[in-house]
Amino acid sequence: MSELLVELFSEEIPARMQKKAADDLLQLLTDKLKKAGLEYSSAVSHVTPRRLVAVIDGLPEKQPDTREERRGPKADAPEKALEGFLGSVGLTLEQCEKRETPKGTFLYAVVETKGAETKAVLPGIVADAVKDFAWPKSMRWGRHAFRWVRPMHGVLAVFGGETLAGAIDLGGGELTFGNQTKGHRFLAPDAFTVTDFADYAAKLRAAYVIVDREERKQIIMDGATALAKAENLTLKPDLGLLEEVCGLVEWPVPVMGRIDEAFMDVPAEALVTSMRSHQKYFSAETADGSLAARFITVSNMKADAKRDATIRAGNEKVLRARLSDAKFFWDQDRAVKLESRRVKLSDILFYQKLGTVADKVARLEKLAAWLAGHVPGADAGKARRAAALCKADLVTEMVGEFPELQGIMGRYYALHDGEAPEVADAIADHYSPQGPNDRCPTAPESVVVALADKIDTLAGFFAIDEKPTGSKDPFALRRAALGVIRLIVENKLRLPLGEAFAEAAGLYQGLGAPEGILDFFADRLKVHLREGGVRHDLVSAVFALGGEDDLVRLLARVEALQSVLSTEDGANLLAGVRRAGNIVKAEEKKDGMSYDGAPDEGLLDQAEEKALSQSLVIAEQGADKALAAEDFEGAMAAIAGLRGPVDAFFDKVTVNADDASVRKNRLALLARVGATANRIADFSQIEG
């Protein structure tokens, strides 16, 4: 068993593409190895800014021999057909076997193929993997027709300690496979020879390259954390930035620098965003959680006191220029009131069929005032004011430079203009939650404006039939729907969604109703609840009743249903109700009539059917009383009492009695079982 080591050496690969590229290379190689019948024991990939690496161990020295049986034409087929078959298998007619089949006598050939040496097969596999590789963006260089993400300089391909004999066709030249690579661009630029991955990794480390991506990330985290701790600070966590910075360095060395105090009155979010976006700096926080006047950059050079001081000074100088821009934006934006910026929103198109952002804001004001009546503690005036200002920061200089600060900067500008804190907070929160892990607003006015923004968007796009399809959701409507669900569920709002969407749609001029939007919400709710362990079929069973758009009440039904069905009695009740429903459905189809009428008590002659009838009355009364009080656990408990009588009925009573009137009456009794259970949910929708 031997190891295959492949390294594709190039100019710096964009950090955002590296991890997927390493995974893709490994997938291409392993797929082609399996297709060639070459099994392996392990396969891993690595990536640094200048190299993609695949290590596949446990490969055999040769392909396995194969034996394949092929059926040919009939023995009496025309000569041309026989010649074609014999040529394809490389055998003579005498070497083939004639077999009798129900369709006649056919020729059969057994083709035995000797496995080739692995080292002879691998060059083609490596070359094909590189040829088939797909980058999001690629380029040509020199006179080559070959495309790669950045100019490729070398291909290391070693199997069992020997260099593979092959090359990459560049379409105007080629890169011959070799056994040499290079270390750090500046610290160890000379080429060196390797024999296997252990040798490769060790020599690269000696040449100031850490090939393991996770190890580089850990070095960055440990070093940055230690630097912050030395100043009695805490490193501000930023996994996204860590992933990116890891893809920029091969020998990471964190270095701490200072932020000039002159910039510390600029909002922390603006400073952090500027440092993160432009300079890839990590931030640090003081004990009280405020931004510290420090930053941490990651050098790609070995630690050296003099060099580190130069790196620190250079980064501080560049940062002063960057933060001067942020401070200028901050000062300029505050010179104009947020209110006065609203007029410019008329120049920004929200969507072609849905008007401008100014039109959206006008709708949000009215919708927020309506929604405030459904959010306990919400001040309608403040909610409406926040809705009026929530998009105004889109035309500020700061948000123009850093779009990710929209809403956040609006809060700062609103407070500067003397707006109420509740209004300012609602402006900052109205885009939230933007994902399953994003914080969900809880302040009443913030909840109102966040709901209004998402409901308006959903109503508008559904009204013009721009709905998500399959994997495509260009307007992030699924995310908006999940945001609405979280706002309602986590704040326990008794909001009638049907009315809310009707109200929102009515604010659009000349558009119809948002068709299918509640069904869309049902699907999104299933996704949301599935993550919490709630069965999707139970949600479907409750939605199937129709007319339920209060998510809090709906979830209470689902929880009660799940609680009861998780017990043995509940499982048996489900089986009995479904059996009753299936019998009634089948007989109705056969008879061409419905059995949903009330059963005749006078025709109930067996004790078990009388007991079931009496239990149905008790269950219906108990369930109706509990449902009126929204006691769904109590309603399910009342219906669960049917388990025993239903079981006894099926044990002792023959539904299809000889007497037609008795048969009809018993079917009506079973139909009533389903109707009683359906007070809580449509049991036919429940699986298992």
N, C-alpha and C positions, 0 to 999 in steps of 0.2 A: 504494500500500500504506500502511495506517495502523495506529496502535497503539490498543489498548483498554486503559484503566486503570480498575480497579474497586477501591474501598476501602470496606469495611464497618466503620464506626466505632462502638465500643460502650464500655461500662464494661469493667473489666479481665477478660480471659478467663483462666480457670485455666491455669497454666503447663503442666500435664501434657496439656492438650488442644490447645495452640496449633499445634504442628507438623503434626499430622494434620489439623487444621481447615484450615490453609493448603493442604495437598495436596488435601484433599477439594473445596475451593472451586474450585481450578484444574481438577481432574478433571471436575467438573460442568459448568463453563463450556466446556471444550474438547470434551467429548462432545456438548454441545448445538450448538456451532459446527459440528462435523463433520456432525451430523445435518442442519443447515441448509445444508450444502454450502459452508460458509465455511472455506477452508484458511488456514493461518497459518504463519509461518516460525519463531517461537519463543514459548514460554510459560513464565513463571516465577511463583512465588508468594513472598510475604514475610509475616511476622507479627511484631507487637509486642504487648505486653500489651493495647493498646486498639484494634488494627486488624488486619483480614485484608486482604491486598492480592493482586491478580492482575494481571499485565501480559502481554498477548498481542499480539505484534507481527506485522506482515506481512499484515494482513487486507485483502482487496480492498474496493473501494468499493461493490460490489454483488454479489449472488448470481449464479452462472452461470445462463444460460438452460438450461432442460431440455426434452428431447424424449422423450416416453414413448409406447410403443405398447401399446394395451390391446385384448385380445380380448373381444368381447361375445357376445351370444346368437346362435343361428342366424338366418339372414336371414328365415326363415319363422316365427320365434317369435311368441307372442301379443303383441298390441299393448302390453299393460301392461309386458311384459319389455323390449320395444324402447324404450318411453318412459323406463323406469328407467335403462337403459344410456345413452341419449342425454343424459338429464339429468345423469348423473354425470360425463360427459366434456365437457358444454357444447357439443355439436355437433349439427348436423341430420343426418338420414338421408343426405342427398346428400353431406355432408362425410365420410362413412365409406366404407370400402372393403369390398367383398365378396370373400372369398377361398374357393377350394375347398380342402377338407382331406379326409383319409380318412374323417372323421366327418361330413362335410356342409359346407354353405356357411355361413360365419360372418362376422359384422360385425367389422371392425377399425377402431380409431380412433387417430389420432396426436394426442396432447395436447401442445401446446407451451406452456411456461410461461415468462414473462419473469421474470428474477431481480429481486428487490426490492433497493432500496438497503440496504446493510449497516446504516446508522444507523437505518433503520426496523425492522430485524429484531432488533438488539441489545437494546433495552429489554426485550422479552419474554424473551430468553434470560437476561439478568441477573436479572430478577424470578423466573423459573422456577427458576434455580439456587439463589437464596436460599430460595424456598419448599420446594425439595426437600432442602435441607441437613438432615442428621441429626446432632444432638449427643448424646453419652452422657447428658447431663443438660441440661435447658433450663428456662426460666421464662417466665411472662407478667408484664407490668408495666402499671401504670395500668389503663385500661379496655380494653386491647387483647386480642384473642384470639390474636394472633401470638405464637409462642414463639421465643426465642433464648437463647443461653447466658447472656447478661447483657443488660440494656436497651440497645437499639440507638439511636444518636443521629443517625446520618447515613449516606448512601450517596453516595460520589463515583463518578461514571460518566462518563468522558471518552473520546471516540473521535475521533481525528484533530484534537485540539485543541478540539473542540466538545462541549458538555454534551449527553448523551443525554436525550431527552424521555421520561421514565418515572417510575415510583414503586414502592415496596414497599407492598403492602396489609397494614396492621397489624391488620385486622379491628376497626375502630373508629378509623379515622384512617389516614394514609399518610405515608411518608417519600419526599419527592420527590427524584429524582436531582439532584445538584449538582456543582459544580466546586471546592468549598471543603473544606478539612479544618483540623484544629487540631494544634498541636505539643504539647510537654510540658505536662502538666496544670498544673504550678506555674511553670515557667520561661518558657513561651511559650503561654499559654492562648488567645490570640486566633486567630480564623479567618483563612485566607489562600487565595487562588485559585491553582490550578495548571493547566497546559496539557497536560503529558505526564509520563511517569515520571521523566525526567531532571530536569525542573523540580520535580516532586513530591519526589524524594529529596533534592535540593539544599536546597530550602526547609525540609524537615523537619529536615535536619541543622542548618540555621541556627536552627531552633526546638527544638534539643536532643532530637531523636529520630533514632536510627540504625535505619533500617528493615530493614537486612540482618541477619538472625539470626546468621549465621556471623561477621559482623564484630563483633557485640556479644560473642559468645563469645570471640573472639580478644582483644578489648580486656580482658575480664575475666581471661583467662589471663595475658596479658602484664603487666597491672598487678599482679595478685596475686603472680606470680612475681618481679617486680621488688621488691615490698615485702618478700617473704621473703628474697630475696638480700641486700637492704640490711642485714638483721639476721643474715647468715651462716646462714640457714635455707633449707630446701627446701619448696616447696609440696607438700602431700600430694595426689596426683592423685585426682580424684573426678569422672568424666565425667557421672555421673547428676546430681550436685549442680550441675555447670556447666550442664547442659541446663535444669534447673529455674530456677536463678537468672537465666539469660538471659531466661526468660519472665516475670521480675518487674520488669525495668528497661528503660527506653527510652534512657537516657543513663548507662551504667554507669561508676561511679568506685569502684574498690576502696579500702578504708580498713582499716588494721591496728589491732587493739586488743590489750590484755593480759588474760591469765587470771590471777586471783589465785593466788599460790603455795599458799594454804590448800587449794586443790582439786587440786593436782597429785599427791597420793597416791591419788586415785581412779583406778582402771584407765583407761588411755588410751582403750580402746574405748568405755567408758561416757561419757567426756568428749566424744569425737568424735561419738558417736551423739546425745548431747544437743544439742550445738551444731548438728549437721547437721539433725536432725529438727525441732527447735523454732525455731532462729534462722537456718538456711540459711547458716551460717558455714563457711568453708574452714579447714582446719587446716594447721599447719606442723610440720616435723620438724627435729631437730638433726642434726648430722653422723653420729651413731651410730644414727639411725633412731628415736629416742624422740620422744615428743610434746613440742613446744615450748610454752612458756607464752604463746602468741600465737594470735590468730584473725584472719581476714580477712573482713570483711563487704563487700557491694557496695551502695554508695549509688546512689540514682536522682536525684542532684543534681549540678550541675557542681562541679568542684573549687574549694574555697575554704578557706583555712587555718582561719579562725574557724569556719565551718560544719562542716568535717571534724572539728574538735576536739569540737564539740558532738555530732556523730553518734557519734564514738568513745566519748565519755563515756556517752552514752545506751545504746549497745549493751553497754558494759562493765557498766553497772548492771543491765540486764535479764539479762545472762549470769550475774551473781552469784546472782540469784534462781534461775535454772534449775539452775546447778551446785550450789547449796545443796540442792536436791531430790535430785540425783544422789548427793551426799556423804551425805545423810541415809539414802538407800536402802542405800548401801554399808556404812555403819556399822551400821544396823539388821540387815541380812542377815547380817553376820559374827557378830552376837551369838547366832545360832542355828546349830548344826551342820547341815551338809547332810544327814547321816544321819537326823536327827530330822524332817526335812521330808518324808520318803518317805511317811509315813502320810497326808498330805494328797492324795497322788496318787490315792487311792481315790475322791476326790470329782470327779476329772476324767475324763470319758468319752472313751476313745480312739475308739471307734465302737460304735454300738448293738449290733451282732452280735458285736463282738470284745472287749467288756469295757472296763475302765477303763485308765488309764495305769499304775496299780499292777499290773494283770494283765499288761500288756505288759512292764513291768520284770521281773516274775517269770519271764516266758518268756525275756527277753533274758539273764538270768543263766545259765540252763541252756544256751541256744543258744551263748552266748559260750564257755562251758566246752568245748562240743563243737567249735566252730570253731577254738579255740586249738590243737587237735591237728593242724590243717591249715595253720597259719601258722607258718613257721619262726621260732624265737626268741620266740614268744609265751608269756608266763607265764599259765597258766590262772587262777591265783588273782587276779592283778592284773586280768586281763580281766573276770573275773566281778565283781570289786569295782567296776570302772568301769561295767559294765552296771547294777549295782545303784544307782549314784548318778547316772547320766547324765541322768535326767529330773527330778531333785530341784530344780534351779534354776527349774523352771517355776512354782513357788509362791513364789519370792522377790519382793520388792518391785521390784528393779531390772528383772527380766525382765518383770514385770507391766507396767511402764512402757515398756520397750523390748524387745518380743518378739524383735527381731532379734539380741539378745545372748544368747539361749538357747545353752547349751553353753559359750560364752565365759566367762560369769560363773560357771558351774558349775566351771570350771577354777580360777578365782581362789579361790572358796570352798573347794574341795577342798584346795588348797595351804595355805590359812589353817588348815584343820582338821588339817593334818599328814598328808594322804594322800600316797602315793608319787607322784613326778612323772609316771611312766608312766600312773598312774590318772587324774591330773588332765588330762594331755594327751589321753587317750582320750575323756574327757568332752567336751572342747572340740572334738575332731575327729569325733565320731560322726555328725554330720549331713552330713559331707563325703564325696565331692564332690557339690555341689548343682547343678552344671552343667558343660558341656564345658570351660569356662575356669577352673573352681574348682580349687584345689590338692587333689591326691589324697593322703590320709594314707599314710605309709610305715612309721611306727613299728609294730611287731607288735601291741601291745595296741590301738592306735588302729584298725588295720585290722580286727581281730577285732570290736570293738564297732560300727564303722561297717557292717560286713557284717551283723552280727546284727540291727541296727536295720532295715536295708532288706529283708533276707530275711524277717524276721518280718512286716513290713508286706505284702510281696508274697504270701507264703504265705497270710496271713489273708484278704486281699481276693479272691484267686483262689478260695480255698476257699468263700467265700460268693457267688461268681459276680458280684463287682463289678469287672468288667474294663473297661479302656479301650475305647471304641467310637468309631471314626471320629476326629473331631477333639476328642472329649470325653475328658478324663482328670482328673476332679475330685480324685482322691487322689494325683496326680502319680506314678503307678506307672511310667510310661515313664522318668521321671527317676530313680526308684529303681533300675530295672533297669540303666540306663546307668551309675549309680553303682557297682552291683555289678560290672558288666563292667570298668569302669576299675580298681576295687580289685584285681580278680583279674589282669587283663592287665598293668597297670603294676607290680604286685608279683610277677608270675610265680608265682601260687599254683596248686598242683595240687589244686584243690578240686572234688570231684565234686558238681556242682550238683543233680543228682537226689537224692542222699542228703541234701544240705543242706536242700532244700525239704521232703523227707519228714520230716526231724528237726524242722524248724520247724513244720510242720503238725501233727505229733504232740503238740506242746505246747499246742495249742488243744483245749479240751474240747468234744467232740460235733461237730466239724467233719470233713468228708471231705478227700480229697486235693485239692491245688490243680491241677485239671484244666487242661491246655493251657499250663502255665507255661513249659515248655521251648520250645514253639513260639513263644511270645511273646518269649522270650529270643533265639531265632534271628533274629526280625525286628529286635529292638533291636541285635543284634550286627551285622547288615547295615548298619544306619544308622551305627553307630559306625565300622565299617571303611570304609564308602564315603567318609567324610571323609578317610581316609588313603589313598584311591586304590585300595582293594581291591574287586574286582568282586563284586557281590552274588550272582551266579549260582554263583561258586565256593564261597561260604559255603553256599548251598543244596545244592550237589553233595555237600559233606562231611556236612552235617546229614542228608541223605537216607539215608545209610547206617544211621542210627539208633544208639542206644546210646552216643553220644559227648556227654558233658556236662562234660568237662575242657576248659575254654576255651583253656588254654595249648597242649594237645596239638592241639586243633582248629585253632587259628590256625597252628600249625606245618605241619599238613597243607595248609591253604589257601595259605600262603606257598610251599610246595614245588610245589603245583599251579600257582600263578600263575607261578612262575619257569620251569617247564618249558614251559607253554603259550605263554609269550611268545616262544619260539624257533620257528624254522621246523619243526624236527623235531616239536616239541610240537603245533603246529597241525595238521600232517599226521597225527600219531598220533590226535589228537582226531577228525579227519575219518574215519579208518579205523575207529576203535572205534565211532563213531556209525553208520557205514555197516553195520558188522557187526550192531550191535544192531537197526537198522531192518529188515534182512533177516530176522533171526531172529524178530523180533516179528511181521512180516507173515506169515511162513510158519507160525508157531505159531497165529496167528489163523485162517488158511486151513485148516490141518490139524486144528485142535482138540486140539493136544497140545503138550507142552513138550519142548524139545531141550536141557535142561540136564544130561543125562547125559554121562559121560566118552566121548570118541570112541574108536573101535576102531582101534588102530594098524595092524592088519592090512589095513584098508580104505583106507589112505592110499597111493595109487599114484603121485601126482605129486610131483616133487621139492619144489615150492613148498609143498604142504600138509604134507609131512614136515618141511620146514624150520620152518614156522610152529608145528607141534606141539612140536618140540624147543625152539624159542625160548620157547614158553609155559611149558615146564617150568623153563627157566633163569630166566625172568622171575618166575615164582611163587616159586621158592626164594629168589631174591635179594630180592624184595619182602618175603616173610615174615620173612626174617632181619633186614632193615633195619627193618621195622615193630616187631619184638620189641625192637629197640634204640632205638625212636622216632627213627630216622634217616629222616625223611620225604623228604629230598632224595635219599637213596640208594634209597629205595623207588620214587620217581618215575623215577630214572635207570634202574632195572631194568626198569620197565614201558615206558619210552621206547625201550628196545631192540627193542620189537615193531614199531616203525614200518616198518622195511625189509621184514621177513617178511610183514606185513599187506599192504603195497602190492604186493609180488610175488604174493601169493595172489590178490588181486583182478585183477591183470593177466593171470594165466595160468590160473586155475582157474574152471571153471563150477560154481557152487554147485548149481543145479537140474539135476543130471545125470539122464540117462535111467534109470539104475539106482537104484531107490528106496533101497536100503541105502546106496549111496555118497552120495546126496543127504542122507539123514538124518545120516550120519557127518560130512559137511561142515558141516551146520547145527550139529551139536554142537560142532564145532571153533570155529565163529564164536561160539557161545554162550560157549565157554570164554574167548575173547578179552575179551568183556564182563565175565565174572566175574573175570578177572585184573585188569583195569583198575579194577574196582569195589573192589579192596582199598584203594584210596586215596580214591576218590570215585565218585559216581554220574555217569558221563559224560553220561548223557542229560539231566541238569539244566544242562549247560554250554551257553551260547549261542555261536553263531558257529562 
